[in-house]
Amino acid sequence: MRIEIFTAVVLLLAAGCDRPAETPKSETPMPVRVLPVTSGNYRPSYEAVAQVKPFRTVDLVARISGFLQERPFREGSFVKKGELLYLIEPAQYRIAQENAQAQLDMMKARRDNAASEFGRIQQLYGEKIASPDRFDSAKAAKLEAEAAVLAAEAELRQAKLNYSYTRITAPFDGWIGLTSKDVGNYLQAPSGTLATLAQIDPVRVEFSVSDAFALPKLTAELQQGKAPELIVRVLQRDGTLYPEAGKISFWENRMDPETASIRLQARFPNAARLLVPGEFVRVRLEEPATEPVALVDPAALHYNQTQTFVYVVGPDNRLAVRPVELGARLGNLFIAKSGLKPGDRAVAAGNPLLRPGVPVRVLGEATR
């Protein structure tokens, strides 16, 4: 019995030695969809919250006392430079001006008479006919008359000035607010604010820039009194981009130690009056020059607890892993600050079988 079993084992071993060895199966490339890394131009930018302010404002006040006779403007309207806004009853000030003019004419007549008298006494004094006391008196009368003319001229100038103050006009084109006094009210000089006029074309947009963005180049330009060569854009409350670009026109002379930021203002044309003083907007500061960047589709991105990475197809058509540092978003793509370059073949994410070293076949690409 043992001899038969042993013989059978020997025969099986002999038969196994005669069978050829099996060859390993070849790796089948995995089909993948590629999202090529493209190139683009990026303009570095910085955004901040800002507030719109009038280019300038003035509080209109009465410099003389009197009854308010006219107030021809409509509250909340736009007025032109030189337009009449308030008229204080002018009659008494016109009379004062005429009286000052008459007083000046009288003082001039007295001055001329004193000058003639002094000339006559001076001649007699030279001929030893007039006494020194008479000469001194004539000279003093002449000087007194000249001084009286100067005083009368000053009175006339003041009267004309007061008369001009009866008309309160717009010092510039602007948007006028509510009035605190209306026709018939008595104004006591100096009055409080009658109305506020604001110039809103152009406007100022005020914002602060953090020290993280205030690079040495920026702060050096500010310290030298140079406006930084930055393009300033406004994002309005509805998210739309204001059509006009602004220019930096003011910067604070120090960094705020509490907020670690520096305050700036940009000037914007506002002919269409789209920017309203007091409203909050966002500003975008852009570098004037663009820089080339690599752009990756977000559909190719993978994430773990420590990093963002992308699978790329190598020259040997095998997968490789590239850690990626992402920058700002440019349209529908992300800027790849490191890890990728234009022309890299990034693989679309979503396939759980993606592994480094796995052979792949790019869908839509001709086989070699």
Buried (B, 14 or more C-beta within 10 A) or exposed (E): EEEEEEEEEEEEEEEEEEEEEEEEEEEEBBEBBBBBBBEBEBBBBBBBEBBBBBBBBBEBBBBBBBEBBEBEBEEEEBBEEEBBBBBBBBEBBBEBBEEBBEBBEEBBEBBEEBBEBBEEBBEBBEEEEBEEEEBEBBBEBBEEBBEBBEEBBEBBEEBBEBBBBBBBBBBBBBBBBEBEBEEEBEBEEEBEBBBBBBBBBBBBBBBBBEEEBBEEEBBEBBEEEEBBEBBBBBBBEEEEEBEBBBBBBEBBEEBEEEEEBBBBBBBBBBEEEBBBBEEEBBBBBBBEEEEEBBBBBEEBBBEEEEEBBBBBBEEEBBBBBBEBEBBEEBEEBBBBEEBBEBEBBBBBBEBEEBEEEBBBBBEEEEEE
